[in-house]
Amino acid sequence: MKNFLPDITQIPIRSPFLKRKKSCPLSGEKAPKIDYKDTKLLKKYLSERGKIIPSRVTSVSSKKQRELAQAVKRARFLALLPYKMD
């Protein structure tokens, strides 16, 4: 009688910890410019409570994350964005 199960030693095993590097959505030629007046773009990077979402979640580079944080803070100061959302 033949064994119909595949040989387990031939199946490649992927590591669950290796993940592909994400590219920054705010870098590149066609990327949107970060501006404190562009509240529609800034709201994408705010949580439902009004906090800035960390770059490890949004895959934004550290340079662009600093620019984003500065733009959000300016928009809050000028009352274009609320400090906290209820």
N, C-alpha and C positions, 0 to 999 in steps of 0.2 A: 504494500500500500504506500502510495506516495504522499509526501507531506505537501499540502497545498498552501501553507502559510509562507509568507515571504521571509527571506533570511534577514533577521534583525540587524546583523552586523553591516549590511549594505545600505541601510537607511541613514542619511546624514542627520545629525542632531544639531539643531540651532540653539544657541545660547539664549535664554530668556532675558539676559541683561544687556545684550548688544542691541543698540538702537541706532538708526540712521541719524546722521547729523542734520538738523533742520536748518534751512536757510532763513535768514532774517527777512521778514516781509516788508521792512522799511528801508532796506538797502537795495541798491541796484539802480539801473537806468530808469525803469518805469515805476519806481516806488513813489508813493505819495510823500510830499514834503511835510515835515512836522511843523505845524504852526499853531499857536495858541488860539487863533480865531477859528480854526477848523474843529469845531466841537463834535461834529459827526465822527471824525476819525478818532478823536481823543476818547469818546465814549466807548469805542470798541475795546479799549485797553483799561477800562474801569470796571470794577465788579458791580454787582447790583446794589451794594452798600456804598459805592462811591470811592472805594480804595483802588489804588493802582495795582493791577495784576502783575505779579513778578515775571521776569524775563524767562525763567525756566519753564513757565507755563505757555507764554505767548511766543517763545522762540525768537525774541528780539535781541539783537546784539547789545553788548553792554554800553557801547557808545550811543546807540540810538535809544536805549532805555533811559539814559541820563537826559538826553534831549527831550524825550517824551515826558519824563517826570517834571522837568523844568517848564514845559509847555502847559502841563496840567496845573501846576502851581500858579502860573501866570493867569490862566483862564479862571481859576478859582478866585484869585485876588480881584480880578476885574468883573466878577459875578457872571461870567459866561457859563461856568459849571458850578454846581453846588458842592459844598465841602462834604456833606454826607447826604445820602438818599434814604428816605424812609419807605 
